[in-house]
Amino acid sequence: MQKILHVSFKPTTKAPGMRPQMLIISRGGKRKLLNLEEVAAAATELGFNVTEAGAHVAAFAALVNAADVLLAVHVAGLTNQIFQPTQAVVLQIVPWGNMDWMATNFYGQPARDMQLRYVEYYVDEEESRRRQGWQALTETIMKQDVKVNLTRFGPFLLQVIDKLQE
């Protein structure tokens, strides 16, 4: 089960008084954002308005289409970028462990090809909740949960604002 948060942010690209919309997708299983509520609270402090959204397909597609920003940990949910309007921003949180190629080729380049703006946030080892042992590689790469360091992450939210103003 994934948790979907709809986030609004203070003005950048829309008419005065209108807020760009950010959609946060967080999985309930593997590769979830452990401090989703903290990220939402930090966003609220910066002026975001955070609300939950349903998962009905048509309504969800419309919600993504209304989003100026789509944020998620490297997950299939980022494929929803196909519903985003041109020039919207995709902010991918990339788990620790040499996932550069997958991050860029699965979501970054397709975003650029669809005329979306793209930002990657790479998780440090300290931000990863990973398991040790025999299957450490697959556990690290594909099954880790992340807890974003809000101090490190803040500038990436500001980078998103800059991208929206380009």
C-alpha positions in Angstrom: 0.0 0.0 0.0 1.4 3.4 -0.9 0.6 6.6 0.9 0.0 9.5 -1.4 0.3 13.1 -0.1 -0.7 16.1 -2.1 1.4 19.1 -1.3 1.0 22.7 -2.3 3.9 25.2 -2.3 4.1 29.0 -2.4 4.1 30.9 -5.6 6.5 30.3 -8.6 4.9 29.6 -11.9 1.2 30.2 -11.6 -0.9 33.3 -11.4 -0.5 35.5 -8.3 -2.0 33.8 -5.3 -1.9 30.3 -6.9 0.4 27.7 -5.4 2.4 25.1 -7.4 1.2 21.6 -6.5 3.6 18.8 -5.3 2.6 15.2 -5.1 4.6 12.9 -2.8 4.3 9.2 -3.4 5.6 7.0 -0.5 5.4 3.2 -0.6 4.1 1.1 2.3 6.4 -1.8 1.5 10.0 -1.7 0.4 11.8 1.6 -0.4 9.5 3.7 1.7 10.2 7.2 3.0 10.5 6.5 6.8 10.2 10.1 7.8 7.4 11.1 5.5 5.6 13.0 8.2 8.8 14.9 9.0 9.3 15.7 5.4 5.7 16.9 5.2 6.2 19.0 8.3 9.4 20.6 6.9 7.5 21.3 3.7 4.7 22.9 5.8 7.2 25.1 7.6 8.4 26.3 4.1 4.8 27.2 3.2 3.6 23.8 1.8 0.0 22.7 2.4 -0.1 18.9 2.8 -3.1 16.8 2.2 -3.7 13.1 1.5 -5.1 11.9 -1.9 -7.1 8.8 -2.9 -5.9 6.1 -5.3 -8.8 6.0 -7.8 -7.0 5.8 -11.2 -8.8 8.6 -13.0 -8.7 10.9 -10.0 -5.1 10.0 -9.3 -4.1 10.7 -13.0 -5.9 14.1 -12.7 -4.1 14.8 -9.4 -0.7 14.0 -11.0 -1.6 16.1 -14.0 -2.3 19.1 -11.7 1.0 18.6 -9.9 3.9 20.9 -10.7 6.2 18.6 -8.7 6.2 14.8 -8.3 8.4 13.5 -5.4 9.2 9.9 -4.6 11.9 7.5 -3.5 13.1 5.5 -6.5 10.0 3.5 -7.1 7.7 2.5 -9.9 5.3 5.3 -8.7 7.6 7.7 -10.5 6.3 6.3 -13.8 3.3 8.5 -13.0 5.4 11.3 -14.4 3.7 10.5 -17.8 0.6 12.3 -16.4 2.5 15.5 -15.4 2.2 18.6 -17.4 5.1 19.8 -19.6 7.8 21.7 -17.6 6.7 20.1 -14.3 9.4 18.8 -12.0 10.3 15.3 -10.9 12.2 15.1 -7.7 13.6 11.5 -7.2 15.1 10.4 -3.8 17.7 7.9 -4.9 18.5 5.2 -2.3 22.1 4.6 -1.2 24.2 2.1 -3.1 25.3 3.0 -6.6 21.9 3.5 -8.2 23.0 6.3 -10.4 22.4 4.4 -13.7 19.0 3.1 -12.7 17.9 6.5 -11.3 18.9 8.4 -14.4 17.9 5.9 -17.0 14.6 4.7 -15.5 13.2 8.1 -14.5 15.6 11.0 -15.2 16.1 10.7 -18.9 12.4 9.8 -19.6 11.5 12.9 -17.6 13.8 15.1 -19.7 12.4 13.4 -22.9 8.9 14.4 -21.8 10.1 18.0 -21.3 9.9 17.7 -17.5 12.5 19.2 -15.2 14.4 16.7 -13.2 16.2 16.7 -9.8 17.9 13.8 -8.0 18.6 13.7 -4.3 21.1 10.9 -3.4 20.7 9.4 0.0 23.8 9.1 2.2 24.6 5.8 3.9 23.4 7.3 7.2 20.0 8.0 5.7 19.5 4.4 4.6 17.9 1.7 6.6 19.5 -1.3 5.0 20.0 -4.9 6.1 23.4 -6.7 6.4 24.2 -10.3 5.4 24.2 -12.7 2.5 21.9 -10.7 0.3 23.3 -7.3 1.2 23.5 -6.1 -2.3 19.8 -6.7 -3.2 18.8 -5.6 0.2 20.8 -2.4 -0.1 19.8 -1.5 -3.6 16.2 -2.6 -4.0 14.7 -3.1 -0.5 16.0 -0.2 1.6 13.8 2.3 3.3 15.2 5.8 3.6 15.0 8.5 6.2 15.9 11.8 4.5 18.2 14.1 6.4 16.1 17.3 6.3 19.1 19.5 6.5 20.6 18.0 3.4 17.3 17.7 1.7 16.1 21.3 2.1 18.4 22.7 -0.6 16.8 20.2 -3.1 13.4 21.6 -2.3 14.8 25.0 -3.0 16.3 23.7 -6.3 12.8 22.5 -7.2 11.5 26.0 -6.7 14.3 27.3 -9.0 13.4 24.8 -11.6 9.7 25.9 -11.5 10.9 29.5 -12.1 13.1 28.7 -15.1 
